[in-house]
């Protein structure tokens, strides 16, 4: 019994190790996202490390994080600025519609709902964008267009990704402290939804390797 508990391959210790990795990777993501323009590269690095090391079988997730962060920073910085500006304009437009609705415009509530539905596509494309960059080589325009196509072509998954992102953001906004681990947890959930899609376009053997199950 005791040998099973203290066995490093015990399921309990595996889960504990994964949680510790998610905590470290979340803190790295937070640190690297603070300049804002580097947030996209940090997101690509977080996703890659979680998919390949936490869900997969590769070792040293923090080393993987830094490798991907440095590699993808030039493209990711351009895309972060461009897509951030677009999302900022859309939020500004929503604020104007909300103000019109509050002022008593009869059509404004319907227009607001319509715009919120439309926001799923650009926000969903942003969810796909940086994980996609971590897996394939793109120029900025090609990356944005491919992310949009995936957001439309995998719409049910896109809606789920947007919900994960919004719930995570809401929890951080209300409670703050989950920011130390929620980014890693969200990346893990993203990988569950995204990896089956990415495998369709990857040469066999280039994706994250799944760990073998071992007895406790």
N, C-alpha and C positions, 0 to 999 in steps of 0.2 A: 504493500500500500504506500509506504513512505517513499520507496524508490520511484513509484509512479508520480507522486506529487512533486518530487524534486528533479525529475527527469526534464531536461531543457526542451525535449520534444513534446512534453505534455501540452495538451490543448490550452490549458489555462495560461501557461507561460508564453505560448505562441500568441494568444490574444493580448496578453500584457505587452509583449514586444511590439505588436502591431500598433497598439494604442500609444506606446512611447514614441514610435516612429512617426505616427500622425501628429503628435504633439510637437516634436522637433521640426517636422516639415511645415507645420502651420506657423510656427514662430519664424522660421526662415522666410516663408512667404510674406508674412506681415512686415518683417524687416526690409525685404527687397521691394515691397510694394509702396513703401512710404514716399519715394520721390514721384509716385503716380505714373510718370512716363515709363517706368520699368515694371508696372503692375502686370502687363501682358506677358512679358518674359518670365516673371515670377510665377504666373498662373500656368504657363506651359511647363515650367520646371516642376512645379508642384504636381501637376497631373502625371507627368512622365515618371517621377519618382514613386508616386503612389501606385500607378498601374504596373510598373516594372518591378518594384521592390516590395511594396506592402502587399499588393494582391498577387504579384508574380514571385519569381524565385531569385531575383538578382539581389546581391548584398549591398551594403553601404548606401542607403537611400539619400543621405545628405550629400555624398560625393556625386551621386547621379543628379541631384538637384542643381549643384553648382555647375556641373558640366553642361546641362541643358540650358541653364540660365545664360551662361556666357555665349553659347552657340546661337541661341535664338534672339538675343537682345536687339541686334540691328533691325531685323524685320519686325519684331514684336513692338518696338518703340514707335515705329511709323504707324503701324496699324492701331496701336493704343490711342495715339493722338487723333487719327482720322475717325475711328469709330467712337471715341469718347466725345468728339465734337458733334457727330451725328446724333448720338443719344442725348447729348445736352440740348440740342435744338428740339428734339422730340419732346423732352420733358418740359422745356419752355412753352411749347405749343399746348401741351396738356394743361399747364398752369393757366394759360389764357382761357382755354375752354372751361376749366373749372371755375375761373372767376366769372365767366359769362353765365354759367349755370347758377352760381350763387347770387348773381344779380337778377335772376328770374327769367332768363331766356328759355322759352319752351323747348326749343330744339337742342339746346346745349347738352342735356343729360344723355340723349341718344347719341349725339356726336362724340361725347366723352367715352361712352361704352364702346363705340366703334373704334375709336383711337386706341383704347386700352387693348382691344383684341389685336389690332394691327401691331402694337408694340411687341407682341409675342415674337414676331419674326426678327426684328433687329436685336432684341435681347437674346432670343434663342440663337441667332447667328453668333453673337458674342460668346455664348456658352460653348459653341462648337469650335470657335476660331483658334484659341490657343492650345487646347488639346490636339487639334488637327495639326498645328504647327510643330508640336513636339514629336509627331509621328512621321511627317512628310516634309519635303523641301518645297517652299513656295516663295515667290515674290509677293510683296504686299497686296497688290490688286488681285492676283490669283488666289491668295489666301482668303480675302474677303468674299470674293465671288463663290468660291467653293463652299465656304461656311454658310452662305445664304442658300445655296442649292441643297446642302445637307439639312438645313433648318426646315426647308419646304418638303424635301423628299422623305424625311424621317419625322414628320410632324408630331405623331404621338410621343416619340422620344423627346422631341424638342420641348413640347409642353411640360413633360416631366422634369426636364433639365431646368426650365424657367421656374417651376414651382420649387425645386430644391434650392435654387439660388435665392429666390424671394424669401422662403422660410428661413434660410440661413441668415440672410441679411436682417430680417425682422428680429430674430433671436439675438443677434449681436447688438442691434439698435436698442432693444429693450433691456437686455441683461448685461451686455458688454463682455463679461468674462468668457463666454463661449468662443470668443475670437481666438483663444489660444489653441483650440483644437477643431472647431467647426470647419475651417478651410480644408483641412485634411480629410475630414469625414465627407464633406461635399465632393471633394475630388474622388474619393473612393466610390461614392454613389454614381458620380459622372462616369467613372470607368466601367461600372457594371452596365450602363446603358450604351456607352460609346464603343467599347472594345469589339463587340460583335460586328458593328458597322465597319470599323477600321480594318478588321481582319479580311474583309472582302477585297480590299484594295492593296493588301500587303503581300509581298512574296513570302512563301511559306518559310517559317523559321525566323522571321525578323521581328515578330511581335513579342510582347512580354510572355515569358514562360510561366505557366501555372505551376505552383509547388505541388509535389507529390504528397498524398495523404500518408501520414505515419501513425502507427498506433501509439497511444499514450503509454 
